[in-house]
Amino acid sequence: MIRSQQGLFGKFGGRFVPEILLPTLLELEETFMTLREDGAFWQEYLTLTQQFSGRPTPLTPCHRLSGQIGGARIWLKREDLNHSGAHKINNVLGQGLLVQRMGKKRVIAETGAGQHGLATAIMAARLGLRATIYMGADDIERQYSNVFWMRQLGADVVPVSTGARTLKEAMDEALRDWAANSENTHYVLGTACGPAPFPELVTYFQSVIGQELRAQARAAFGHDPDAIVACVGGGSNAMGVFAPYIDCTEVKLIGVEAGGHSLEAGEHSVRLKAGIAHAGIAQGFKTLFLQNADGQLGHTHSIAAGLDYVGVSPIIAHLSQSGRLTADSATDEEVLAAFRRLLQTEGIIPALESSHALAGGFRHAARMNPDQNLVINLSGRGDKDIFNVARAFPQPEWTAFLRRELERQPESTSPAGESSHEAV
Ligand SMILES: *Cc1c(COP(=O)(O)O)cnc(C)c1O
């Protein structure tokens, strides 16, 4: 399992925050350290995910797909079948229980494309907490359906109109709120990034994915998988499925980043490949950030909003540099091909984020033997990606409605600092 040395994973991680937030982070860390030794707390978490989010999610064999690709047997860990359609709900439910244990009554979050905000609003409604979701004013315009549901769920969605009116400003606003209200308020971070203890905390809750997989793989084919593949945005679904396998060195762990259009600066979100991103400190922690020569955070692009991020989990950065994790990337074009292939051979609509893991996974499976097993973590479902997919696969018979929506929906490219550590 993952244990930091004082919040550090090798040379990455740490806690670089304004003085005023330190006691709050230390309180969170102490609560987390205590609860993680408490079996009853984990059981309470499992029960909530089972009763509310449909866990355990299935491990689905892909017979037709494996036959087509002709290498290892391919299996999907179905996080797309969670309530709200992705793995994000796992982390959010866990943090909700933590909030209850700390006796706090209110949660805040920032969100870019709205998925993390929606998951947080759902958790808050279920657990009886008040929720405030900070969102850039421009993102609110773009993500009207997520905003609509957050408000219906009773969350207070606060538009942030300063600066570029997107995620970076929303994050600043959320931190200001937290610093002022930390006594009764918890900041729900959406991925395995940020200051300690968040990377470890988020990994802990998401590790439910890998723990289920261990038992399911043994039941299905009698041993651990030969390889596990996950997409890497901030790194939470990847850490969740990898966590129980870190010390099983015979299991190959493959993380797939957003190769975007190309490896030109601003055209991708590849941080783990040597020489592209550099170690730096931003957003409260140290990791590999895409940055220019002056250390300014760089521009990123991905067809999948959830992978469009300048930094990466400090745990993933460490595992990559230490050689435990194999980093790969898939271009937008490869992702769309993999997306379509899964749709048409297995009848599953994957998220574009997850389709990065598919593209990388198909490539690796083809090089493996038919008696080997490769598991792809299918982090989410693709219903939300209708406009990006429609743009990529134009059809003459489109209705006027879809055309009109496509004109309204801008492409997903993030200028510097707009990208999210949860991003969708
Ligand atoms: C948010 C999201 C991701 C990326 O986040 P990680 O923290 O890297 O897991 C991946 N897939 C889906 C479906 C998402 O919603």
The ligand as an SDF file (V2000), in Angstrom:
LIG
                    3D

 15 15  0  0  0  0  0  0  0  0999 V2000
  -11.9900   12.9460  -13.7040 C   0  0  0  0  0  0  0  0  0  0  0  0
  -11.8610   11.7340  -14.5380 C   0  0  0  0  0  0  0  0  0  0  0  0
  -10.6060   11.1630  -14.8520 C   0  0  0  0  0  0  0  0  0  0  0  0
   -9.3050   11.7830  -14.4460 C   0  0  0  0  0  0  0  0  0  0  0  0
   -9.0680   11.8850  -13.1010 O   0  0  0  0  0  0  0  0  0  0  0  0
   -8.0400   10.9610  -12.3220 P   0  0  0  0  0  0  0  0  0  0  0  0
   -7.9000   11.6320  -11.0160 O   0  0  0  0  0  0  0  0  0  0  0  0
   -6.7520   10.9270  -13.0940 O   0  0  0  0  0  0  0  0  0  0  0  0
   -8.6330    9.6170  -12.2190 O   0  0  0  0  0  0  0  0  0  0  0  0
  -10.5760    9.9960  -15.5840 C   0  0  0  0  0  0  0  0  0  0  0  0
  -11.7020    9.4100  -16.0350 N   0  0  0  0  0  0  0  0  0  0  0  0
  -12.9160    9.9300  -15.7650 C   0  0  0  0  0  0  0  0  0  0  0  0
  -14.1160    9.2430  -16.2980 C   0  0  0  0  0  0  0  0  0  0  0  0
  -13.0410   11.1110  -15.0240 C   0  0  0  0  0  0  0  0  0  0  0  0
  -14.2640   11.6120  -14.7850 O   0  0  0  0  0  0  0  0  0  0  0  0
  1  2  1  0
  2  3  1  0
  2 14  2  0
  3  4  1  0
  3 10  2  0
  4  5  1  0
  5  6  1  0
  6  7  2  0
  6  8  1  0
  6  9  1  0
 10 11  1  0
 11 12  2  0
 12 13  1  0
 12 14  1  0
 14 15  1  0
M  END
$$$$
